[in-house]
Amino acid sequence: MNEEHDETRAAEQTAEQATDRTGHQDGPAAAPRTVAGLQQRLARFAEARDWGQYHTPKNLAAALSVEAAELVEIFQWLTPEQSARVMTDPEAASRVEDEVADVLAYLLQFCHVVGVDPLAALEAKIERNETRFPKPGTGHSME
Protein backbone atom coordinates (compact mmCIF):
# COMPACT_ATOMS: atom_id res chain seq x y z
CA MET A 1 0.00 0.00 0.00
CA ASN A 2 2.79 2.45 0.89
CA GLU A 3 4.59 1.54 -2.33
CA GLU A 4 1.50 2.49 -4.34
CA HIS A 5 1.21 5.81 -2.47
CA ASP A 6 4.90 6.57 -3.05
CA GLU A 7 4.56 5.91 -6.79
CA THR A 8 1.46 8.13 -6.98
CA ARG A 9 3.19 10.95 -5.07
CA ALA A 10 6.28 10.67 -7.30
CA ALA A 11 4.09 11.00 -10.39
CA GLU A 12 2.33 14.03 -8.87
CA GLN A 13 5.67 15.69 -8.07
CA THR A 14 6.90 15.07 -11.61
CA ALA A 15 3.74 16.67 -12.99
CA GLU A 16 4.12 19.62 -10.61
CA GLN A 17 7.72 20.14 -11.72
CA ALA A 18 6.63 20.11 -15.35
CA THR A 19 4.15 22.95 -14.70
CA ASP A 20 5.52 26.37 -15.65
CA ARG A 21 4.65 29.67 -13.95
CA THR A 22 1.56 30.15 -16.18
CA GLY A 23 0.14 26.84 -15.00
CA HIS A 24 0.86 25.15 -18.33
CA GLN A 25 2.49 21.75 -18.38
CA ASP A 26 5.15 20.95 -20.94
CA GLY A 27 7.24 17.92 -21.60
CA PRO A 28 6.62 14.22 -21.23
CA ALA A 29 4.85 14.61 -17.86
CA ALA A 30 2.34 17.07 -19.34
CA ALA A 31 -1.36 16.32 -19.28
CA PRO A 32 -2.87 15.08 -22.54
CA ARG A 33 -3.27 17.88 -25.08
CA THR A 34 -6.75 19.24 -25.75
CA VAL A 35 -8.01 21.60 -28.42
CA ALA A 36 -8.97 24.16 -25.77
CA GLY A 37 -5.59 23.83 -24.07
CA LEU A 38 -3.72 24.35 -27.33
CA GLN A 39 -5.93 27.34 -28.18
CA GLN A 40 -5.15 28.88 -24.78
CA ARG A 41 -1.44 28.27 -25.24
CA LEU A 42 -1.51 29.88 -28.69
CA ALA A 43 -3.45 32.85 -27.27
CA ARG A 44 -0.91 33.27 -24.45
CA PHE A 45 1.93 33.08 -26.98
CA ALA A 46 0.36 35.80 -29.16
CA GLU A 47 -0.59 37.95 -26.17
CA ALA A 48 2.95 37.85 -24.75
CA ARG A 49 4.20 39.27 -28.06
CA ASP A 50 1.35 41.77 -28.49
CA TRP A 51 0.22 39.98 -31.66
CA GLY A 52 -3.41 39.78 -30.61
CA GLN A 53 -4.13 43.07 -32.36
CA TYR A 54 -3.34 41.37 -35.67
CA HIS A 55 -5.36 38.22 -35.01
CA THR A 56 -8.54 39.33 -36.71
CA PRO A 57 -10.74 36.79 -38.51
CA LYS A 58 -9.62 38.18 -41.89
CA ASN A 59 -5.91 38.03 -41.06
CA LEU A 60 -6.11 34.57 -39.51
CA ALA A 61 -8.10 33.22 -42.48
CA ALA A 62 -5.50 34.66 -44.85
CA ALA A 63 -2.62 33.21 -42.82
CA LEU A 64 -4.37 29.83 -42.76
CA SER A 65 -4.66 29.94 -46.54
CA VAL A 66 -0.98 30.80 -46.94
CA GLU A 67 0.12 27.97 -44.66
CA ALA A 68 -2.16 25.50 -46.47
CA ALA A 69 -0.56 26.62 -49.75
CA GLU A 70 2.88 25.96 -48.26
CA LEU A 71 1.74 22.42 -47.47
CA VAL A 72 0.48 21.99 -51.04
CA GLU A 73 3.80 23.31 -52.36
CA ILE A 74 5.64 20.31 -50.90
CA PHE A 75 3.53 17.99 -53.07
CA GLN A 76 3.07 20.29 -56.08
CA TRP A 77 5.16 18.54 -58.72
CA LEU A 78 5.24 15.04 -57.25
CA THR A 79 3.59 12.10 -58.93
CA PRO A 80 0.86 10.34 -56.92
CA GLU A 81 3.39 7.59 -56.12
CA GLN A 82 6.04 10.08 -54.95
CA SER A 83 3.51 11.93 -52.82
CA ALA A 84 2.52 8.67 -51.11
CA ARG A 85 6.16 8.17 -50.10
CA VAL A 86 6.92 11.73 -48.98
CA MET A 87 6.94 10.84 -45.27
CA THR A 88 9.73 8.30 -45.83
CA ASP A 89 12.17 11.15 -46.52
CA PRO A 90 13.12 12.67 -43.14
CA GLU A 91 13.66 16.17 -44.55
CA ALA A 92 10.35 16.19 -46.45
CA ALA A 93 8.56 14.64 -43.47
CA SER A 94 9.86 17.41 -41.23
CA ARG A 95 8.60 20.05 -43.67
CA VAL A 96 5.18 18.37 -43.85
CA GLU A 97 4.94 18.23 -40.05
CA ASP A 98 5.91 21.92 -39.77
CA GLU A 99 3.30 22.98 -42.31
CA VAL A 100 0.61 20.79 -40.73
CA ALA A 101 1.43 22.44 -37.40
CA ASP A 102 1.20 25.91 -38.97
CA VAL A 103 -2.15 25.11 -40.60
CA LEU A 104 -3.55 23.68 -37.37
CA ALA A 105 -2.24 26.60 -35.30
CA TYR A 106 -3.90 29.18 -37.52
CA LEU A 107 -7.12 27.14 -37.73
CA LEU A 108 -7.30 26.85 -33.93
CA GLN A 109 -6.57 30.56 -33.50
CA PHE A 110 -9.22 31.43 -36.10
CA CYS A 111 -11.79 29.23 -34.36
CA HIS A 112 -10.93 30.79 -31.00
CA VAL A 113 -11.36 34.34 -32.33
CA VAL A 114 -14.69 33.69 -34.11
CA GLY A 115 -16.08 31.39 -31.41
CA VAL A 116 -16.28 28.14 -33.37
CA ASP A 117 -15.80 24.84 -31.56
CA PRO A 118 -13.73 23.02 -34.21
CA LEU A 119 -14.59 19.53 -32.97
CA ALA A 120 -18.32 20.27 -32.81
CA ALA A 121 -18.18 21.86 -36.28
CA LEU A 122 -16.36 18.82 -37.69
CA GLU A 123 -18.76 16.39 -36.06
CA ALA A 124 -21.77 18.28 -37.44
CA LYS A 125 -20.19 18.34 -40.91
CA ILE A 126 -19.51 14.60 -40.84
CA GLU A 127 -23.12 13.96 -39.83
CA ARG A 128 -24.41 16.15 -42.69
CA ASN A 129 -22.12 14.33 -45.14
CA GLU A 130 -23.27 10.92 -43.89
CA THR A 131 -26.84 11.96 -44.67
CA ARG A 132 -25.95 13.66 -47.94
CA PHE A 133 -23.73 10.83 -49.19
CA PRO A 134 -25.13 7.51 -47.90
CA LYS A 135 -23.14 4.30 -48.16
CA PRO A 136 -23.37 2.50 -51.50
CA GLY A 137 -26.00 -0.21 -51.60
CA THR A 138 -28.56 1.62 -49.47
CA GLY A 139 -30.57 2.68 -52.50
CA HIS A 140 -29.80 6.35 -51.85
CA SER A 141 -26.24 6.48 -53.07
CA MET A 142 -25.04 8.73 -55.86
CA GLU A 143 -23.94 5.56 -57.68
C-alpha positions in Angstrom: 0.0 0.0 0.0 2.8 2.5 0.9 4.6 1.5 -2.3 1.5 2.5 -4.3 1.2 5.8 -2.5 4.9 6.6 -3.1 4.6 5.9 -6.8 1.5 8.1 -7.0 3.2 10.9 -5.1 6.3 10.7 -7.3 4.1 11.0 -10.4 2.3 14.0 -8.9 5.7 15.7 -8.1 6.9 15.1 -11.6 3.7 16.7 -13.0 4.1 19.6 -10.6 7.7 20.1 -11.7 6.6 20.1 -15.4 4.2 23.0 -14.7 5.5 26.4 -15.6 4.7 29.7 -14.0 1.6 30.1 -16.2 0.1 26.8 -15.0 0.9 25.1 -18.3 2.5 21.7 -18.4 5.1 21.0 -20.9 7.2 17.9 -21.6 6.6 14.2 -21.2 4.8 14.6 -17.9 2.3 17.1 -19.3 -1.4 16.3 -19.3 -2.9 15.1 -22.5 -3.3 17.9 -25.1 -6.8 19.2 -25.7 -8.0 21.6 -28.4 -9.0 24.2 -25.8 -5.6 23.8 -24.1 -3.7 24.4 -27.3 -5.9 27.3 -28.2 -5.2 28.9 -24.8 -1.4 28.3 -25.2 -1.5 29.9 -28.7 -3.5 32.8 -27.3 -0.9 33.3 -24.5 1.9 33.1 -27.0 0.4 35.8 -29.2 -0.6 37.9 -26.2 2.9 37.9 -24.8 4.2 39.3 -28.1 1.3 41.8 -28.5 0.2 40.0 -31.7 -3.4 39.8 -30.6 -4.1 43.1 -32.4 -3.3 41.4 -35.7 -5.4 38.2 -35.0 -8.5 39.3 -36.7 -10.7 36.8 -38.5 -9.6 38.2 -41.9 -5.9 38.0 -41.1 -6.1 34.6 -39.5 -8.1 33.2 -42.5 -5.5 34.7 -44.9 -2.6 33.2 -42.8 -4.4 29.8 -42.8 -4.7 29.9 -46.5 -1.0 30.8 -46.9 0.1 28.0 -44.7 -2.2 25.5 -46.5 -0.6 26.6 -49.8 2.9 26.0 -48.3 1.7 22.4 -47.5 0.5 22.0 -51.0 3.8 23.3 -52.4 5.6 20.3 -50.9 3.5 18.0 -53.1 3.1 20.3 -56.1 5.2 18.5 -58.7 5.2 15.0 -57.2 3.6 12.1 -58.9 0.9 10.3 -56.9 3.4 7.6 -56.1 6.0 10.1 -54.9 3.5 11.9 -52.8 2.5 8.7 -51.1 6.2 8.2 -50.1 6.9 11.7 -49.0 6.9 10.8 -45.3 9.7 8.3 -45.8 12.2 11.2 -46.5 13.1 12.7 -43.1 13.7 16.2 -44.5 10.3 16.2 -46.4 8.6 14.6 -43.5 9.9 17.4 -41.2 8.6 20.1 -43.7 5.2 18.4 -43.8 4.9 18.2 -40.0 5.9 21.9 -39.8 3.3 23.0 -42.3 0.6 20.8 -40.7 1.4 22.4 -37.4 1.2 25.9 -39.0 -2.1 25.1 -40.6 -3.5 23.7 -37.4 -2.2 26.6 -35.3 -3.9 29.2 -37.5 -7.1 27.1 -37.7 -7.3 26.9 -33.9 -6.6 30.6 -33.5 -9.2 31.4 -36.1 -11.8 29.2 -34.4 -10.9 30.8 -31.0 -11.4 34.3 -32.3 -14.7 33.7 -34.1 -16.1 31.4 -31.4 -16.3 28.1 -33.4 -15.8 24.8 -31.6 -13.7 23.0 -34.2 -14.6 19.5 -33.0 -18.3 20.3 -32.8 -18.2 21.9 -36.3 -16.4 18.8 -37.7 -18.8 16.4 -36.1 -21.8 18.3 -37.4 -20.2 18.3 -40.9 -19.5 14.6 -40.8 -23.1 14.0 -39.8 -24.4 16.2 -42.7 -22.1 14.3 -45.1 -23.3 10.9 -43.9 -26.8 12.0 -44.7 -26.0 13.7 -47.9 -23.7 10.8 -49.2 -25.1 7.5 -47.9 -23.1 4.3 -48.2 -23.4 2.5 -51.5 -26.0 -0.2 -51.6 -28.6 1.6 -49.5 -30.6 2.7 -52.5 -29.8 6.3 -51.8 -26.2 6.5 -53.1 -25.0 8.7 -55.9 -23.9 5.6 -57.7 
